[in-house]
Amino acid sequence: MIGMNIRVLRKKHKLSQEQLAEKVNVSRQTVAKWENDEALPDIYKCKILSEIFEVSLDQLSRQMKEDEVNQLKPKGKQFFGVVKVGERGQIVIPKQAREMYQIQAGDKLVVLGEDATKGIAILKSDGFLELADMIRHAQVEGENE
């Protein structure tokens, strides 16, 4: 079960057994034993594997079909669907996303962008502003020392 997941996830991430072994700090033979269900990785190695493959420990350890593994989204990432931008730039945030992130009418959001990927992120402003204040205070304290 876990062995097949390791094999499929390794191939999905285009890693050889040797490359994965190096990242986890084990031998290639150990990775081969895991993939053939001849041995099991300990909990610490499973944690490292889950970080490499960007999946939860539950996803790594449960029985999944190969097509399920291929459709796994990275840990902590959500896909809520596609939205259409209106004439004035307005979008409707899907209900599931609003509920999950407790976004309500009247909330202020911060829109960030990245030139290289042309990606856009939307954050609740209160959490973002708290983080900005922490950074600003840390810089001021650092300058005073």
CORPE-V362338 format. One record per pair of residues at least 12 apart in sequence whose C-alpha atoms are under 7 Angstrom apart, sorted by the first residue. I is the first residue (numbers start at 1). J is the second residue. Records with the same first field share a line. If there is no record, write none. Layout:
I->J + J
This chain:
1->62 + 63
2->60 + 61 + 62
3->34 + 35 + 36 + 37
4->35
5->60
6->35
7->35
8->66
9->53 + 69
17->31
24->45 + 48
54->74 + 75
55->74 + 75
56->75
80->94 + 97
108->124 + 125
109->122 + 123 + 124 + 125
110->122 + 123 + 124 + 125
111->123
